[in-house]
Amino acid sequence: MDNSLSPTGFGATRLGYIGSVMDVIAGKMSPELDGKVFNARDYLCGFLLASPRDKFSLGEAVIVNGNCYTTATDKTAPDYNKTIHGSKFVTSSVFLIPPDAQPSYKLKLNSDSPALAVPIMDLYQKIYNVVKQPLAFFGMMEIANLSAIAIGKTPIDGLNIFEHQKEYYPNPAITTKNVSVFTIGVLTDYTQNEFADINRQLEVVLYRTTHPGNTYTAANNANTTITNHAHLLTLKHSLTNISAIVPEAVEQVLHLFPDGTIIANASLDIFTIDGLDNYLDRKGLK
């Protein structure tokens, strides 16, 4: 197995956010975001909860190549639970990588046999053992076994998503094999006191407490203290370059469950985090 994690020479960088995952969990949209529209082309990548349409279709979202991809949650629309896309988006919470960000590390993972595929939590831990600080990542993966889900109701009615899981997750979790994906996520270790300030900032995207439903935060297993949150686009066929991700190539937008997800190959850019900036008032806001 070829497995390399190489430094690029670039240090930690400041990344961004709009809103907070805590609002998503509480089932609400901040009044300052209601009606606001952002431009996907202003960011290198992003993920969390957004829609290229309106707040009634807010769902699992990934931003890449100037498009916001979302699993639509508007049950009155004919494309409910299907992927929608557009260059503009609304959001109650999104994590963003600015266009000038440079990765601190590059990961290459190539398992030359199915027996050498790696559980994603093991991969997260191996990355963190080298990087040793909060990080974001994005890139391409070939997944041998995938476990994932998509929220099925827009969380804007004041109902906590953990306390009303049957309403928010009416559609079953997805388990599938041998799928190509683009993924983006965030990792940290909340036990590292030296990064307490950054970790407090990361609470806009990472939820500290685990939940039996494994929704929006992965249950930490006994061998790791890593907290993580990642989304992915499943692709209709394998792609070697991120620039080739276009609407015609995208199948689904999902929240990744680490438990049960096993990685065969990966090519990731890794960004160590120096802090987060609130992008609410940056360009692209209307």
C-alpha positions in Angstrom: 0.0 0.0 0.0 1.3 3.4 -1.0 0.5 5.7 1.9 2.1 9.1 2.1 1.4 12.4 3.9 3.7 15.1 2.7 4.1 18.7 3.9 3.8 21.4 1.3 5.7 24.1 3.0 2.6 26.2 3.7 1.6 26.8 7.3 -1.7 27.0 9.0 -4.4 29.3 7.4 -7.6 31.0 8.4 -10.7 29.5 7.1 -14.3 30.7 7.3 -17.9 30.1 8.3 -21.4 31.5 8.1 -23.9 30.7 10.8 -23.5 27.7 13.1 -24.1 24.0 13.2 -25.7 24.6 16.7 -28.5 26.4 14.9 -28.9 23.4 12.6 -29.1 21.1 15.5 -31.7 23.4 17.2 -33.7 23.5 14.0 -33.5 27.2 13.4 -32.2 29.8 11.0 -30.7 33.0 12.3 -32.8 36.1 11.3 -29.6 37.7 9.9 -29.3 34.9 7.4 -33.0 34.5 6.4 -33.3 35.8 2.9 -29.5 36.3 2.4 -27.9 34.8 -0.8 -24.3 33.9 -1.2 -22.1 33.2 -4.3 -20.5 29.7 -4.4 -17.9 31.0 -6.8 -16.4 33.1 -3.9 -15.1 30.0 -2.1 -12.7 27.2 -3.0 -14.9 24.6 -1.2 -17.5 24.4 1.6 -20.0 22.1 3.3 -22.7 21.8 5.9 -26.4 22.9 5.4 -27.3 25.0 2.4 -29.5 25.2 -0.7 -29.2 26.7 -4.2 -33.0 27.3 -4.1 -34.5 28.5 -0.8 -34.6 27.9 3.0 -37.4 25.3 2.5 -35.0 23.0 0.7 -32.0 23.4 3.0 -30.2 20.0 3.1 -26.8 18.3 3.2 -24.6 20.5 1.1 -21.2 20.6 -0.6 -19.7 23.6 -2.4 -17.1 22.9 -5.1 -16.1 24.4 -8.5 -18.5 27.3 -8.1 -21.6 25.2 -7.4 -23.6 24.4 -4.3 -24.9 20.8 -4.4 -27.7 19.9 -2.0 -30.0 17.0 -1.3 -33.3 18.9 -1.4 -35.6 18.7 1.6 -38.7 20.4 0.2 -41.3 17.6 0.3 -43.7 19.7 -1.9 -41.1 19.7 -4.8 -40.8 17.0 -7.4 -37.1 16.7 -6.8 -37.4 16.0 -3.0 -34.5 13.9 -1.8 -32.7 14.5 -5.1 -29.6 16.5 -5.8 -30.1 20.1 -6.8 -27.3 22.6 -7.7 -26.7 26.2 -8.5 -24.0 28.9 -8.3 -25.9 30.9 -5.6 -26.9 29.5 -2.2 -28.8 30.2 1.0 -27.6 28.7 4.3 -28.2 28.5 8.1 -24.7 27.1 8.6 -21.7 26.5 6.3 -18.0 26.0 6.7 -15.9 27.5 3.9 -12.4 27.4 2.5 -11.3 30.7 0.9 -10.1 30.7 -2.7 -6.5 31.7 -1.8 -6.0 28.9 0.8 -3.0 26.6 0.4 -2.9 23.1 1.8 -0.3 22.4 4.5 -0.1 18.7 3.6 -1.1 16.4 0.7 -2.3 12.8 1.4 -2.0 9.9 -1.1 -3.5 6.6 -0.1 -3.5 3.7 -2.5 -4.5 0.3 -1.3 -3.5 -2.3 -3.9 -6.0 -4.9 -2.6 -9.4 -4.9 -0.9 -7.8 -6.5 2.2 -5.7 -3.3 2.7 -8.6 -0.9 2.6 -8.6 1.4 5.7 -11.4 2.2 8.0 -11.9 6.0 7.7 -11.5 6.5 11.5 -8.1 4.9 11.3 -7.2 7.2 8.4 -8.4 10.2 10.4 -6.3 9.2 13.3 -3.2 8.6 11.2 -3.5 12.0 9.6 -4.0 13.7 13.0 -1.0 11.8 14.5 1.2 13.6 11.9 -0.5 17.0 11.7 -1.2 17.2 15.5 -3.6 20.2 15.2 -7.1 21.1 14.0 -7.5 20.7 10.2 -9.8 20.7 7.3 -9.5 18.5 4.2 -11.0 17.9 0.8 -10.3 15.7 -2.1 -11.2 12.5 -4.0 -11.7 9.1 -2.5 -12.5 5.6 -3.7 -14.6 4.1 -0.9 -14.8 0.3 -0.6 -17.7 0.5 2.0 -19.8 3.6 2.5 -22.2 4.5 5.3 -23.9 7.8 5.0 -27.3 9.7 5.2 -29.1 12.8 4.1 -31.4 14.9 6.2 -34.9 14.8 4.9 -36.5 17.9 6.5 -35.3 21.4 6.5 -34.4 22.3 10.1 -36.0 25.7 10.4 -39.1 25.0 12.5 -37.5 25.0 15.9 -37.4 21.3 16.4 -34.1 19.8 17.6 -32.9 17.4 15.1 -31.5 14.9 17.7 -34.8 14.9 19.6 -36.9 14.5 16.4 -34.9 12.1 14.3 -37.9 10.3 12.8 -39.1 13.6 11.3 -35.7 14.8 10.1 -34.4 11.4 8.9 -37.5 9.7 7.3 -35.2 8.1 4.6 -32.9 5.2 5.5 -29.2 5.5 5.8 -27.3 4.6 2.7 -24.8 1.7 2.7 -23.1 0.9 -0.6 -19.8 -0.5 -1.9 -17.2 0.7 -4.4 -18.2 4.3 -4.9 -16.1 7.3 -6.1 -16.6 10.5 -4.1 -15.5 14.0 -3.5 -15.3 14.7 0.2 -14.7 17.7 2.5 -14.5 17.7 6.3 -13.0 18.9 9.5 -11.1 17.1 12.3 -9.9 18.1 15.7 -9.0 16.7 19.1 -10.9 18.6 21.8 -8.5 17.2 24.5 -5.6 19.3 23.2 -5.5 22.2 25.5 -3.0 24.2 23.4 -5.7 24.5 20.7 -8.6 25.4 23.0 -9.2 28.8 21.3 -9.4 27.3 17.8 -11.5 24.4 19.1 -14.0 26.8 20.5 -14.2 28.5 17.2 -14.7 25.1 15.5 -17.9 24.5 17.4 -19.7 26.3 14.5 -19.0 23.1 12.5 -18.1 20.4 15.0 -20.6 19.2 17.6 -18.7 18.0 20.7 -21.2 15.5 22.0 -21.8 12.2 20.3 -25.3 10.9 19.6 -26.6 7.4 19.1 -28.0 8.4 15.7 -24.4 9.4 14.6 -25.9 12.5 13.0 -23.7 15.6 12.3 -20.9 14.2 14.6 -19.3 10.8 14.4 -19.3 8.6 17.5 -15.7 8.5 18.7 -14.6 4.9 19.1 -12.5 3.6 22.0 -9.2 4.1 20.0 -9.5 7.8 19.2 -10.3 11.2 20.6 -10.8 12.7 17.2 -14.1 14.6 16.6 -15.0 14.9 12.9 -17.7 16.1 10.5 -17.6 15.4 6.8 -19.8 15.5 3.7 -19.4 14.0 0.3 -20.6 14.0 -3.2 -21.0 10.5 -4.7 -20.0 10.5 -8.3 -21.5 8.6 -11.3 -18.0 7.5 -12.3 -14.4 7.8 -11.1 -12.7 11.2 -11.6 -9.0 12.0 -11.2 -9.3 15.8 -11.0 -11.5 17.9 -8.8 -11.9 20.3 -11.8 -13.9 17.6 -13.5 -16.7 17.7 -10.9 -19.6 19.2 -12.8 -23.4 18.8 -12.2 -23.6 15.9 -14.7 -21.1 13.9 -12.8 -22.7 14.2 -9.3 -25.2 11.7 -8.0 -25.9 12.3 -4.2 -24.9 14.7 -1.4 -24.5 12.9 1.9 -23.3 13.3 5.5 -20.6 10.7 6.0 -20.8 8.1 8.9 -17.3 7.1 9.9 -18.6 3.8 11.4 -18.7 1.3 8.6 -16.9 3.5 6.0 -13.7 2.0 4.6 -11.4 3.8 2.2 -9.5 2.1 -0.6 -7.8 5.2 -2.2 -7.6 8.8 -1.4 -6.0 12.0 -2.6 -6.6 14.8 -0.1 -5.5 18.4 0.4 -5.1 19.1 4.2 -5.3 22.6 5.7 -4.1 23.2 9.2 -6.3 25.8 10.8 -5.0 29.0 12.4 -8.5 30.3 13.2 -11.9 31.0 11.7 -13.4 34.2 10.3 -17.1 35.0 10.0 -17.8 35.4 6.3 -21.3 36.8 6.8 -20.5 40.3 5.6 -18.0 39.4 2.8 -18.7 39.8 -0.9 -21.4 37.7 -2.4 -24.0 38.7 0.2 -27.2 40.1 -1.2 
